[in-house]
């Protein structure tokens, strides 16, 4: 299994807008095959819903 690599995404406010950030995030996600998603301790409905949505989105893009 290859070694994990650090993301090439800029941190925080280095993006001027969502229109700039979204393609960069998608490029990083597309470069990975396996992606770990996790919630916080004692997840509420919002947390669980976000995890389910993220899982569906990533699986639709062919990710494990």
C-alpha positions as CSV (number, residue, x, y, z in Angstrom):
1,X,0.0,0.0,0.0
2,X,1.4,3.4,-0.9
3,X,2.3,5.9,1.8
4,X,-0.3,8.6,2.5
5,X,0.6,12.0,1.2
6,X,-0.1,15.5,2.6
7,X,-2.8,17.4,0.9
8,X,-1.7,20.0,-1.6
9,X,-4.6,22.2,-0.7
10,X,-4.0,25.7,0.7
11,X,-5.1,26.3,4.3
12,X,-8.1,28.3,5.4
13,X,-8.4,31.7,3.9
14,X,-5.9,31.1,1.0
15,X,-8.9,30.7,-1.3
16,X,-10.5,33.9,-2.5
17,X,-13.9,32.2,-3.1
18,X,-15.8,29.0,-3.2
19,X,-15.5,29.1,-7.0
20,X,-11.7,28.9,-6.5
21,X,-11.8,26.3,-3.6
22,X,-14.2,23.7,-5.0
23,X,-12.1,22.7,-8.1
24,X,-9.0,22.5,-5.8
25,X,-10.8,20.3,-3.3
26,X,-12.2,18.0,-6.1
27,X,-8.8,17.7,-7.7
28,X,-7.4,16.5,-4.3
29,X,-10.3,14.1,-3.8
30,X,-9.9,12.7,-7.3
31,X,-6.2,12.0,-6.7
32,X,-7.1,9.7,-3.7
33,X,-8.6,6.3,-3.9
34,X,-9.4,5.7,-0.2
35,X,-10.8,8.5,1.9
36,X,-11.5,8.4,5.6
37,X,-14.5,10.4,6.8
38,X,-15.4,10.7,10.4
39,X,-17.6,12.6,12.7
40,X,-17.2,14.0,16.2
41,X,-17.8,12.4,19.6
42,X,-21.5,11.9,20.4
43,X,-22.6,12.8,16.9
44,X,-26.0,14.5,16.4
45,X,-28.3,14.2,13.5
46,X,-26.5,16.9,11.5
47,X,-23.2,15.1,11.9
48,X,-24.6,11.8,10.9
49,X,-26.4,13.3,7.9
50,X,-23.2,15.0,6.7
51,X,-21.3,11.7,7.0
52,X,-24.0,9.8,5.0
53,X,-24.0,12.6,2.3
54,X,-20.2,12.6,2.1
55,X,-20.2,8.8,1.8
56,X,-22.7,8.9,-1.0
57,X,-20.8,11.7,-2.8
58,X,-17.5,9.9,-2.6
59,X,-18.8,6.5,-3.6
60,X,-20.5,8.2,-6.6
61,X,-17.0,9.4,-7.6
62,X,-15.7,5.9,-7.3
63,X,-13.9,6.2,-4.0
64,X,-13.5,3.6,-1.2
